[in-house]
Amino acid sequence: MASYIPVPFADVGKASNDLLGKDFPVGQTKFEVKSVAPGGVTFNVLGNQDNKSGAINGELKTKYVDFKNGLTVTEAWTTGNVLTTQIELENKVAKGLKFDVTAGFLPSEGKKNAKVGVQYKQLGFNSRAYVDLFKGPTFTSDVVVGRDGFLVGGDVAYDVSAAKVSRFAAAAGYTTPEYSVALHAQNSFKIFSASYYHRINADLEAGGKAVWDAKAEKGAKTPVALEVGAKFYLDRDAFVKAKVNNAGVLGLGYTQAIRKGVKVSIAGLFDTTKLDQPAHKLGLSFVFEA
């Protein structure tokens, strides 16, 4: 465990976040198609319809990877007419060093954005820095160091035009192949959270997360938000998920691989304190891969 590259700051606690958040397509119907062309270009078409408003949103994304030269080019076009291009160059200037340029454009309103970043990772160290050229400009940087399963990191954003720190955060954790724990202090140390993930055996996973908002209104009945969940594999092609929070909202999900490249997920959120009221949400997701 001594020699490993720690995860980026944004992925500290990812195992528990995925367990409690993924495979619950509630409140919408999602449709996703993934395919790879003979030349190595990946196509991804994503669409979703909001069950309440009926609004439909979609995205067409293409991704080209040149492994020999460490080059990745990703382009996306949404139904909102937002165009995005991302160019990544990795391990060419130096091992572990990646350059990233992302640009977006909204032709109908003339809005544009651009972000330039660099990431450097080695054994026991993972750091990233980005400059948002049109928002601020804002400089954002994070770093994570780790050894023997332990890791600690920090994140800070600096508004250049205002000459002040606009956001900062910190995290610490411990990871093994069977379980992991993480502590976060986010939103300039106003929101604190603790999470855990445990792979109990090959078929069963469990996890939980507690969040405390230091700025929550005094006297609130539930100042700490608590959520726990589990994932159970019925077989190699199907699993069920369940989660519940301290507000009494129960989440249930079922995912089935119908055949190779075809996956369906059905999920619902049920307010157990209002079972006789229309306070529940259902959702459906289809994923096709070729």
Backbone bond lengths (Angstrom), bond angles and torsions (degrees), N, CA, C in turn:
res aa  C-N    CA-C-N  psi(-1)  N-CA   C-N-CA  omega(-1)  CA-C   N-CA-C  phi
1 M - - - 1.464 - - 1.523 112.16 -
2 A 1.351 117.33 -10.38 1.460 119.07 -175.54 1.513 112.23 -70.67
3 S 1.336 117.20 -36.05 1.457 120.51 -174.98 1.522 110.36 -106.74
4 Y 1.307 117.03 97.91 1.456 121.84 175.95 1.518 108.74 -156.46
5 I 1.322 115.57 158.53 1.462 120.72 176.47 1.532 107.69 -92.81
6 P 1.321 119.31 119.49 1.466 120.44 -179.08 1.526 111.35 -67.79
7 V 1.304 116.12 159.04 1.464 121.70 179.80 1.523 109.77 -70.62
8 P 1.338 118.19 159.00 1.476 119.68 173.48 1.525 110.67 -62.02
9 F 1.321 115.96 161.35 1.461 120.70 -177.18 1.526 111.59 -56.00
10 A 1.338 117.19 -39.98 1.468 120.66 -177.80 1.522 112.78 -65.98
11 D 1.338 118.03 -17.52 1.463 120.93 -177.48 1.526 113.32 -101.52
12 V 1.311 118.14 5.22 1.468 120.04 174.81 1.536 107.99 -66.83
13 G 1.309 117.52 121.86 1.458 121.43 -176.43 1.513 113.55 83.81
14 K 1.344 118.21 14.14 1.462 122.17 -175.90 1.528 112.73 -62.92
15 A 1.333 117.89 -35.65 1.460 120.39 -176.87 1.530 111.39 -59.59
16 S 1.324 117.38 -45.57 1.467 119.87 179.75 1.522 111.19 -71.95
17 N 1.349 117.17 -36.22 1.464 120.10 178.42 1.524 111.05 -63.51
18 D 1.340 116.82 -40.92 1.467 120.15 178.62 1.522 110.90 -66.83
19 L 1.319 116.38 -40.86 1.460 119.54 -179.49 1.522 111.31 -61.03
20 L 1.339 117.06 -41.09 1.464 121.33 -176.17 1.521 113.32 -88.44
21 G 1.346 117.51 -16.53 1.448 119.12 -174.00 1.512 116.49 -114.19
22 K 1.324 118.40 -34.43 1.459 120.92 -176.86 1.525 111.74 -79.33
23 D 1.337 114.54 157.52 1.470 122.24 177.11 1.518 112.81 65.33
24 F 1.336 116.69 26.75 1.464 122.30 172.98 1.536 108.72 -126.44
25 P 1.344 118.03 72.87 1.473 120.48 -177.77 1.526 112.24 -79.11
26 V 1.334 116.92 57.08 1.466 120.64 -174.09 1.526 111.23 -78.49
27 G 1.326 115.29 148.46 1.459 121.36 176.58 1.513 114.57 77.33
28 Q 1.323 117.92 7.96 1.450 120.01 -176.79 1.525 110.37 -159.07
29 T 1.323 113.98 165.07 1.457 121.40 172.28 1.518 107.44 -116.93
30 K 1.326 116.57 119.90 1.462 121.61 -174.95 1.527 110.37 -111.32
31 F 1.331 113.32 146.34 1.467 120.25 178.79 1.518 107.56 -139.75
32 E 1.328 116.59 124.55 1.458 120.49 -177.09 1.522 110.25 -135.38
33 V 1.322 115.25 133.52 1.464 121.73 178.33 1.522 108.44 -124.87
34 K 1.350 116.02 125.51 1.457 121.54 177.88 1.519 109.08 -120.17
35 S 1.333 116.24 134.35 1.463 119.83 178.51 1.518 109.44 -148.29
36 V 1.346 115.32 156.77 1.461 121.66 179.75 1.506 109.06 -124.19
37 A 1.337 117.48 123.33 1.452 122.76 178.69 1.525 110.20 -77.14
38 P 1.349 117.89 159.86 1.469 120.52 179.86 1.529 113.64 -56.13
39 G 1.331 118.09 -29.94 1.459 121.13 -179.49 1.506 114.04 -79.36
40 G 1.336 117.08 0.05 1.455 120.39 178.11 1.513 114.24 95.67
41 V 1.333 118.51 3.51 1.464 121.90 178.18 1.526 109.50 -81.65
42 T 1.329 116.53 128.94 1.459 121.93 178.92 1.523 109.80 -97.81
43 F 1.319 116.54 131.32 1.466 122.19 177.32 1.524 108.87 -111.67
44 N 1.321 115.66 137.49 1.450 121.18 179.77 1.526 108.42 -137.41
45 V 1.321 116.04 116.02 1.467 121.67 177.94 1.522 107.93 -111.11
46 L 1.332 115.94 122.57 1.456 121.27 -177.06 1.519 110.00 -125.67
47 G 1.317 115.85 130.41 1.458 120.76 176.93 1.513 110.27 -137.94
48 N 1.335 117.02 146.19 1.459 120.22 176.16 1.516 110.29 -148.15
49 Q 1.314 114.86 145.14 1.461 122.10 179.00 1.518 109.09 -118.60
50 D 1.323 116.47 126.72 1.453 121.70 177.28 1.521 108.91 -72.11
51 N 1.327 116.85 123.72 1.464 120.48 -176.42 1.519 113.25 -66.09
52 K 1.329 118.32 -24.40 1.460 121.35 -177.52 1.521 112.01 -86.85
53 S 1.340 116.65 -50.76 1.463 120.23 -176.35 1.522 112.98 -91.43
54 G 1.335 116.84 -20.54 1.460 120.44 -177.24 1.516 113.47 80.70
55 A 1.337 117.55 0.46 1.470 121.16 -179.32 1.528 110.43 -66.16
56 I 1.324 115.22 137.70 1.457 121.42 -179.33 1.520 109.40 -113.47
57 N 1.316 115.81 129.19 1.463 121.97 177.19 1.517 108.96 -125.44
58 G 1.329 115.18 148.07 1.453 119.08 -177.99 1.512 111.97 -147.26
59 E 1.328 115.05 164.81 1.453 121.06 179.01 1.517 109.55 -149.47
60 L 1.316 115.76 137.11 1.458 122.53 173.74 1.525 107.27 -113.78
61 K 1.332 115.95 121.71 1.465 120.04 -177.16 1.522 109.92 -126.59
62 T 1.316 116.11 135.55 1.455 121.96 174.25 1.520 109.05 -121.35
63 K 1.327 115.55 143.63 1.462 120.29 -177.58 1.515 110.02 -139.23
64 Y 1.334 115.73 126.07 1.461 121.04 178.70 1.522 108.92 -117.76
65 V 1.320 116.49 129.30 1.463 121.72 -178.68 1.522 109.54 -120.76
66 D 1.328 116.03 122.54 1.459 122.92 173.85 1.529 106.43 -105.74
67 F 1.337 115.87 91.98 1.465 120.31 -174.73 1.525 111.73 -62.55
68 K 1.326 117.05 -35.35 1.463 120.99 -177.30 1.518 111.33 -61.59
69 N 1.324 116.63 -41.68 1.463 121.19 -177.12 1.525 113.17 -101.68
70 G 1.328 117.67 4.29 1.460 121.03 177.93 1.517 114.03 66.17
71 L 1.332 117.01 28.44 1.470 121.69 -175.23 1.519 111.03 -108.70
72 T 1.329 115.79 133.44 1.462 122.13 175.75 1.522 108.96 -130.76
73 V 1.338 116.07 128.18 1.461 121.45 178.30 1.525 108.40 -122.67
74 T 1.333 116.23 122.56 1.456 122.09 -179.62 1.515 109.60 -122.50
75 E 1.326 116.01 130.71 1.465 121.45 177.95 1.525 109.20 -126.79
76 A 1.324 116.33 141.41 1.458 121.19 -178.32 1.531 109.83 -138.51
77 W 1.333 115.34 145.90 1.461 122.55 178.09 1.523 107.47 -139.27
78 T 1.324 116.88 121.49 1.458 120.95 -176.62 1.522 111.04 -103.53
79 T 1.334 115.57 166.12 1.459 120.63 177.36 1.530 111.35 -68.63
80 G 1.318 117.14 -14.25 1.459 121.33 173.04 1.515 112.17 -82.98
81 N 1.342 115.99 6.43 1.472 124.25 178.82 1.530 111.99 64.61
82 V 1.340 116.19 35.60 1.453 121.61 175.01 1.527 108.18 -98.22
83 L 1.324 116.65 124.11 1.457 122.82 179.59 1.524 109.13 -104.73
84 T 1.320 116.77 130.96 1.459 121.53 -178.60 1.524 110.08 -133.67
85 T 1.325 115.42 136.28 1.463 121.19 176.42 1.524 108.77 -130.47
86 Q 1.324 115.47 133.30 1.466 121.27 178.76 1.524 109.31 -128.37
87 I 1.326 116.31 130.23 1.463 122.56 178.64 1.524 108.01 -122.04
88 E 1.342 116.17 125.19 1.456 122.02 -179.37 1.527 110.06 -123.41
89 L 1.305 116.37 136.46 1.462 122.72 177.20 1.524 107.96 -128.33
90 E 1.351 116.12 116.90 1.463 120.05 -172.00 1.528 112.08 -125.75
91 N 1.324 115.66 139.17 1.463 124.22 174.19 1.530 114.40 61.57
92 K 1.329 118.09 25.48 1.465 119.94 177.47 1.523 111.57 -100.68
93 V 1.315 117.40 -45.99 1.469 120.44 178.26 1.522 109.92 -74.08
94 A 1.343 116.56 -43.27 1.461 122.14 178.24 1.524 108.01 -156.82
95 K 1.313 116.70 151.98 1.447 120.67 179.85 1.526 110.13 -64.42
96 G 1.330 115.92 129.57 1.459 120.58 179.47 1.510 114.23 89.13
97 L 1.338 117.74 -2.16 1.469 121.47 -177.69 1.526 109.97 -103.98
98 K 1.334 116.75 130.18 1.457 121.94 179.51 1.528 110.05 -131.43
99 F 1.341 114.96 133.18 1.462 121.96 175.18 1.524 108.81 -104.54
100 D 1.316 116.16 143.27 1.461 121.24 -174.08 1.525 109.40 -140.24
101 V 1.330 116.11 125.62 1.464 121.51 175.45 1.528 108.04 -124.99
102 T 1.332 116.98 122.91 1.455 122.23 -179.73 1.520 109.39 -125.33
103 A 1.339 116.25 129.54 1.472 120.96 -179.57 1.521 109.14 -131.72
104 G 1.336 116.41 140.92 1.454 121.88 178.63 1.516 110.84 -131.76
105 F 1.343 115.47 152.52 1.465 119.97 -176.70 1.518 109.64 -148.31
106 L 1.336 116.26 133.50 1.460 123.52 175.19 1.521 107.60 -114.79
107 P 1.355 117.86 93.06 1.470 121.39 -173.08 1.524 114.71 -57.08
108 S 1.335 118.04 -37.49 1.460 121.03 -175.39 1.519 112.82 -64.08
109 E 1.340 117.08 -28.89 1.455 120.89 -179.49 1.522 112.97 -115.08
110 G 1.310 116.35 -2.32 1.460 119.89 179.73 1.512 113.91 70.97
111 K 1.326 117.02 14.74 1.466 120.01 -179.53 1.523 110.27 -82.01
112 K 1.321 116.28 144.49 1.458 120.97 178.01 1.518 110.20 -145.90
113 N 1.310 114.46 156.68 1.461 120.27 176.54 1.520 108.79 -146.89
114 A 1.301 115.82 155.03 1.462 121.17 179.57 1.509 109.00 -151.37
115 K 1.314 114.63 138.56 1.464 120.66 -178.88 1.522 109.19 -136.06
116 V 1.315 115.78 129.82 1.466 122.04 179.09 1.520 108.17 -114.99
117 G 1.326 115.95 130.60 1.453 118.45 -176.22 1.512 113.25 -140.19
118 V 1.317 114.58 164.78 1.457 122.31 176.30 1.526 107.96 -142.49
119 Q 1.329 115.58 141.16 1.453 121.25 177.72 1.524 108.87 -129.31
120 Y 1.321 116.01 138.08 1.462 120.14 177.69 1.517 108.39 -133.77
121 K 1.331 115.67 125.48 1.458 119.52 -178.65 1.524 110.16 -137.15
122 Q 1.318 114.15 139.13 1.459 123.50 177.02 1.519 107.18 -144.15
123 L 1.319 116.75 179.14 1.460 119.83 178.54 1.527 109.86 -57.28
124 G 1.340 115.82 122.54 1.460 120.95 177.26 1.514 114.78 81.02
125 F 1.348 118.28 5.81 1.470 119.45 -173.48 1.524 110.15 -150.49
126 N 1.339 116.32 135.20 1.465 121.77 176.69 1.527 108.06 -148.01
127 S 1.333 116.32 117.26 1.463 120.30 -176.11 1.524 110.18 -134.62
128 R 1.328 115.68 144.90 1.463 121.80 177.52 1.526 109.79 -137.02
129 A 1.334 115.29 151.23 1.467 120.90 176.77 1.524 108.21 -145.52
130 Y 1.346 116.63 136.59 1.462 121.76 -179.13 1.521 109.55 -136.05
131 V 1.329 114.60 147.90 1.455 121.43 173.44 1.522 108.25 -121.82
132 D 1.326 117.31 118.32 1.460 122.73 174.32 1.519 106.93 -88.19
133 L 1.334 117.00 108.87 1.456 121.49 -170.11 1.519 113.89 -73.31
134 F 1.331 118.14 -26.24 1.464 120.45 -175.04 1.527 113.65 -107.41
135 K 1.304 117.74 -13.48 1.460 120.35 179.32 1.524 108.26 -110.00
136 G 1.289 115.65 92.67 1.469 121.34 -179.42 1.514 113.22 119.01
137 P 1.336 121.50 -77.22 1.468 126.64 -6.20 1.525 111.80 -61.46
138 T 1.337 114.54 152.44 1.450 120.89 -177.41 1.524 110.66 -119.27
139 F 1.313 115.72 132.63 1.462 121.85 177.26 1.527 108.05 -104.05
140 T 1.322 116.43 125.49 1.458 122.06 -179.05 1.515 109.65 -123.40
141 S 1.321 116.28 135.37 1.454 119.96 -179.82 1.524 109.87 -143.71
142 D 1.330 116.16 144.90 1.455 120.23 174.19 1.524 109.35 -143.28
143 V 1.299 115.79 156.72 1.461 121.58 -179.18 1.523 109.27 -147.80
144 V 1.321 115.58 143.08 1.467 121.91 176.35 1.524 107.88 -134.13
145 V 1.312 116.45 131.50 1.460 121.50 174.57 1.526 107.28 -119.35
146 G 1.339 115.79 145.61 1.452 118.97 -177.89 1.509 112.84 -150.19
147 R 1.323 114.38 152.22 1.466 121.06 177.15 1.525 109.09 -161.92
148 D 1.341 115.06 137.87 1.465 121.55 177.23 1.528 112.32 53.38
149 G 1.331 117.19 36.67 1.457 121.27 178.33 1.507 114.60 89.41
150 F 1.318 118.30 -19.90 1.457 121.91 178.84 1.533 109.58 -86.13
151 L 1.309 116.24 144.37 1.455 120.10 175.17 1.522 110.18 -146.53
152 V 1.328 115.29 150.98 1.455 122.08 177.89 1.522 107.48 -144.67
153 G 1.321 116.64 143.44 1.459 119.25 -177.17 1.513 112.65 -154.31
154 G 1.312 114.72 170.00 1.454 121.39 178.95 1.511 110.95 -146.15
155 D 1.327 115.41 158.67 1.460 122.13 -178.61 1.527 107.89 -141.06
156 V 1.350 116.90 137.81 1.458 120.49 -179.65 1.522 109.86 -145.50
157 A 1.320 115.98 143.46 1.464 122.40 176.71 1.525 108.21 -123.51
158 Y 1.340 116.30 133.40 1.462 121.69 -176.80 1.524 109.51 -123.57
159 D 1.332 116.72 122.21 1.462 122.85 177.85 1.522 107.90 -84.18
160 V 1.330 115.86 110.15 1.463 120.68 -174.75 1.522 111.52 -66.03
161 S 1.342 117.92 -44.66 1.463 120.99 -176.69 1.533 111.64 -66.61
162 A 1.333 117.41 -35.97 1.467 121.08 179.45 1.521 112.09 -88.92
163 A 1.329 116.37 -9.42 1.470 122.80 179.35 1.530 111.63 54.35
164 K 1.350 115.50 50.03 1.467 118.92 178.90 1.523 110.11 -152.73
165 V 1.307 115.10 157.07 1.460 121.07 175.27 1.525 108.43 -76.85
166 S 1.319 116.65 121.91 1.458 120.29 -176.29 1.523 113.32 -95.39
167 R 1.333 116.66 -18.09 1.469 119.43 -179.44 1.513 109.09 -163.84
168 F 1.331 116.19 146.33 1.453 119.84 172.35 1.522 109.05 -151.51
169 A 1.339 115.17 156.31 1.459 120.91 -177.36 1.522 108.90 -155.97
170 A 1.331 115.30 164.93 1.457 121.22 178.51 1.525 108.61 -146.18
171 A 1.341 115.46 156.14 1.461 120.24 179.70 1.517 109.65 -151.60
172 A 1.325 115.37 153.29 1.454 122.05 175.89 1.522 107.57 -146.13
173 G 1.325 116.72 151.46 1.448 118.92 -179.08 1.508 113.10 -164.85
174 Y 1.321 114.00 174.38 1.459 121.57 176.71 1.521 107.09 -141.76
175 T 1.347 116.29 132.15 1.453 120.96 -174.33 1.523 111.10 -131.71
176 T 1.325 115.29 135.60 1.459 123.12 170.81 1.527 106.58 -132.28
177 P 1.326 119.29 169.61 1.470 119.82 177.93 1.522 113.53 -61.01
178 E 1.338 117.59 -25.21 1.465 120.27 -176.60 1.523 113.89 -96.44
179 Y 1.324 118.49 -29.81 1.464 119.14 -177.52 1.527 109.90 -154.14
180 S 1.328 114.34 165.06 1.464 120.33 177.72 1.520 108.96 -153.26
181 V 1.327 115.86 151.17 1.463 122.48 175.19 1.520 108.01 -132.84
182 A 1.327 116.86 151.55 1.463 120.68 -179.16 1.519 110.30 -148.68
183 L 1.324 116.11 144.54 1.456 123.92 175.58 1.514 108.39 -123.08
184 H 1.343 117.17 135.88 1.458 121.78 -179.73 1.527 110.97 -129.54
185 A 1.311 115.51 143.96 1.467 122.78 168.71 1.522 105.39 -127.04
186 Q 1.332 116.73 106.18 1.461 121.93 -170.54 1.523 112.19 -117.96
187 N 1.349 113.89 176.03 1.467 121.16 176.26 1.524 110.60 52.51
188 S 1.344 114.91 52.61 1.469 121.76 -179.22 1.526 112.04 57.71
189 F 1.337 114.90 42.60 1.467 123.12 177.63 1.531 112.35 61.75
190 K 1.318 115.74 38.20 1.467 120.79 175.30 1.525 111.72 -107.73
191 I 1.331 116.86 -21.74 1.462 121.64 179.43 1.531 108.42 -123.32
192 F 1.337 116.43 126.51 1.457 121.96 -177.54 1.525 109.02 -120.04
193 S 1.318 116.00 141.23 1.457 119.29 -178.79 1.526 110.82 -144.75
194 A 1.327 114.71 154.74 1.461 122.64 175.24 1.523 107.36 -136.36
195 S 1.325 116.86 136.59 1.453 119.98 -178.00 1.518 110.42 -140.87
196 Y 1.334 115.71 158.12 1.458 120.25 176.57 1.518 109.26 -144.51
197 Y 1.319 115.29 155.06 1.463 122.36 176.96 1.519 107.53 -139.58
198 H 1.348 117.16 137.59 1.459 120.70 -177.96 1.531 109.46 -139.87
199 R 1.333 115.66 118.43 1.460 119.95 171.08 1.524 106.90 -87.74
200 I 1.320 115.51 97.88 1.459 121.33 -173.62 1.524 111.22 -67.63
201 N 1.329 116.29 -44.78 1.462 122.08 173.81 1.524 107.83 -155.58
202 A 1.312 117.61 -170.83 1.459 121.10 -175.64 1.526 112.75 -64.19
203 D 1.340 117.04 -22.09 1.468 120.79 -175.51 1.521 114.50 -107.16
204 L 1.316 117.71 -14.13 1.468 119.73 -171.37 1.529 111.95 -130.82
205 E 1.348 115.55 131.37 1.455 122.70 175.69 1.527 108.32 -127.32
206 A 1.317 116.51 148.06 1.466 121.19 179.34 1.520 109.32 -141.07
207 G 1.323 115.58 155.70 1.455 119.29 179.97 1.513 111.32 -167.09
208 G 1.312 115.35 169.64 1.454 120.24 179.19 1.513 111.09 -161.26
209 K 1.335 115.24 163.21 1.454 120.70 -179.51 1.517 109.95 -150.19
210 A 1.331 115.74 137.15 1.466 122.04 176.02 1.520 108.17 -122.76
211 V 1.340 116.52 134.80 1.459 122.02 -177.56 1.521 109.05 -129.19
212 W 1.340 115.60 131.77 1.463 121.61 177.34 1.516 108.97 -123.26
213 D 1.346 115.41 123.72 1.457 121.63 177.56 1.520 108.23 -97.10
214 A 1.333 115.91 112.33 1.464 120.39 -176.41 1.523 111.79 -66.78
215 K 1.333 118.05 -19.17 1.459 121.08 -178.92 1.524 112.01 -98.46
216 A 1.328 116.66 6.65 1.459 119.59 179.10 1.517 109.92 -61.11
217 E 1.294 115.33 151.75 1.468 120.89 -177.62 1.529 110.30 -60.54
218 K 1.311 115.78 132.01 1.456 120.72 -179.97 1.525 109.97 -62.74
219 G 1.322 114.59 139.07 1.455 119.31 -179.19 1.510 113.52 87.98
220 A 1.342 117.18 4.62 1.458 119.78 178.84 1.528 109.57 -61.63
221 K 1.326 115.98 144.50 1.456 120.37 -176.18 1.529 111.50 -68.36
222 T 1.324 116.69 -35.87 1.465 120.11 -177.65 1.528 108.94 -130.69
223 P 1.339 117.64 76.70 1.462 119.98 -178.44 1.522 113.18 -67.28
224 V 1.333 117.64 -21.95 1.462 121.73 178.33 1.527 108.69 -110.08
225 A 1.333 115.97 124.60 1.456 120.80 177.59 1.522 108.23 -92.24
226 L 1.316 116.40 125.35 1.464 121.90 -176.79 1.525 109.88 -122.98
227 E 1.338 116.07 134.72 1.458 120.91 178.89 1.529 108.72 -141.45
228 V 1.324 116.49 135.41 1.462 121.93 177.30 1.525 108.14 -131.01
229 G 1.340 115.65 152.08 1.451 118.78 -178.75 1.510 111.84 -157.22
230 A 1.332 115.75 171.18 1.457 121.99 -179.94 1.523 109.66 -148.54
231 K 1.318 114.68 156.31 1.463 122.31 178.24 1.516 107.81 -132.54
232 F 1.355 116.26 128.83 1.448 120.73 -177.41 1.521 109.69 -128.12
233 Y 1.329 115.64 125.92 1.458 121.20 179.08 1.529 109.38 -84.98
234 L 1.340 116.12 118.97 1.461 120.91 176.60 1.521 110.37 -73.91
235 D 1.317 115.90 -39.01 1.457 124.57 172.65 1.513 106.42 -159.71
236 R 1.315 118.19 -169.96 1.455 119.68 -175.65 1.531 113.25 -72.10
237 D 1.344 116.89 -10.86 1.466 120.94 -178.14 1.516 114.01 -112.06
238 A 1.313 119.12 0.40 1.464 120.39 -175.82 1.520 110.68 -150.07
239 F 1.327 115.16 146.18 1.464 120.39 174.15 1.516 109.87 -149.49
240 V 1.319 115.43 158.41 1.464 122.03 176.84 1.519 108.07 -119.96
241 K 1.332 115.30 151.90 1.455 121.58 177.60 1.526 109.27 -130.58
242 A 1.321 114.67 147.58 1.459 120.27 175.25 1.521 108.21 -144.62
243 K 1.337 115.79 142.60 1.458 120.85 176.92 1.521 108.70 -150.33
244 V 1.320 115.64 156.88 1.462 120.49 179.01 1.526 108.20 -150.60
245 N 1.326 116.25 144.18 1.462 119.43 178.03 1.518 110.64 -117.18
246 N 1.328 116.59 173.90 1.467 120.27 -174.59 1.523 112.77 -74.88
247 A 1.350 117.66 -2.76 1.462 120.63 173.31 1.524 111.27 -90.14
248 G 1.331 116.13 -0.30 1.460 119.98 177.60 1.510 114.11 86.97
249 V 1.333 118.19 15.05 1.461 121.43 179.06 1.524 108.92 -91.24
250 L 1.318 115.93 121.51 1.458 123.04 -178.23 1.524 110.00 -103.64
251 G 1.322 116.21 129.95 1.455 121.38 177.50 1.510 110.39 -112.63
252 L 1.345 116.37 132.88 1.454 122.29 178.39 1.522 109.05 -130.37
253 G 1.318 116.81 137.74 1.451 120.14 -179.63 1.509 111.82 -144.67
254 Y 1.340 115.43 148.94 1.463 121.68 178.18 1.515 108.17 -136.41
255 T 1.331 117.09 127.55 1.464 122.39 179.55 1.517 109.10 -123.68
256 Q 1.334 115.34 131.52 1.457 121.64 -177.05 1.524 110.10 -132.53
257 A 1.325 116.27 128.64 1.464 121.07 171.11 1.523 106.62 -87.19
258 I 1.330 116.22 105.26 1.460 120.63 -175.76 1.526 110.97 -67.84
259 R 1.312 114.79 -41.31 1.459 122.52 175.68 1.512 107.20 -158.39
260 K 1.297 118.63 176.42 1.452 120.90 -179.13 1.524 110.31 -59.14
261 G 1.344 116.18 121.74 1.453 120.80 178.41 1.516 114.91 88.93
262 V 1.319 118.35 0.78 1.473 121.33 -179.74 1.525 108.94 -127.56
263 K 1.343 116.52 118.90 1.464 121.44 -178.15 1.524 109.96 -131.84
264 V 1.318 115.76 137.05 1.464 122.14 179.40 1.524 109.07 -124.20
265 S 1.333 116.15 135.23 1.466 121.39 176.91 1.517 109.48 -125.56
266 I 1.320 116.37 133.81 1.459 123.22 176.78 1.529 107.02 -124.22
267 A 1.335 117.05 133.09 1.459 119.51 -176.68 1.518 111.18 -148.58
268 G 1.323 114.58 161.41 1.452 120.01 177.97 1.520 111.05 -152.81
269 L 1.326 116.11 149.50 1.458 122.81 172.57 1.521 107.03 -115.97
270 F 1.329 117.13 126.32 1.458 121.74 -174.23 1.525 109.34 -124.67
271 D 1.318 115.83 122.92 1.459 121.36 177.84 1.525 107.88 -82.69
272 T 1.312 116.54 104.26 1.467 120.44 -175.13 1.526 113.16 -71.12
273 T 1.337 116.92 -11.80 1.468 119.53 177.06 1.524 111.50 -88.94
274 K 1.354 116.40 -7.19 1.467 121.12 -179.11 1.520 110.39 -137.91
275 L 1.325 115.84 49.80 1.455 119.75 -176.09 1.520 113.25 -62.16
276 D 1.348 117.73 -26.16 1.454 121.17 -178.56 1.525 112.91 -92.08
277 Q 1.335 116.52 8.74 1.460 120.89 -178.68 1.531 110.33 -120.72
278 P 1.344 117.11 156.97 1.474 120.34 -179.90 1.526 111.55 -78.84
279 A 1.343 115.85 61.80 1.463 120.52 -177.61 1.521 111.64 -109.11
280 H 1.321 116.89 15.63 1.452 121.15 -174.40 1.536 110.57 -105.54
281 K 1.317 115.98 157.79 1.464 121.62 -178.69 1.519 109.81 -131.32
282 L 1.333 115.47 137.56 1.449 122.32 176.95 1.518 108.95 -121.73
283 G 1.320 115.94 158.86 1.465 119.21 179.00 1.505 111.66 -158.66
284 L 1.344 114.45 162.86 1.446 121.82 -176.13 1.514 109.65 -144.05
285 S 1.331 117.00 140.44 1.462 120.90 -179.29 1.529 109.93 -137.19
286 F 1.353 115.26 134.57 1.455 121.76 175.03 1.522 108.58 -119.85
287 V 1.334 117.39 132.19 1.457 121.86 177.49 1.517 108.70 -128.98
288 F 1.346 115.80 124.96 1.457 122.18 178.57 1.524 108.39 -118.39
289 E 1.327 116.87 129.59 1.459 121.81 179.35 1.525 108.90 -127.41
290 A 1.358 114.73 135.70 1.465 120.01 179.36 1.520 109.30 -135.87
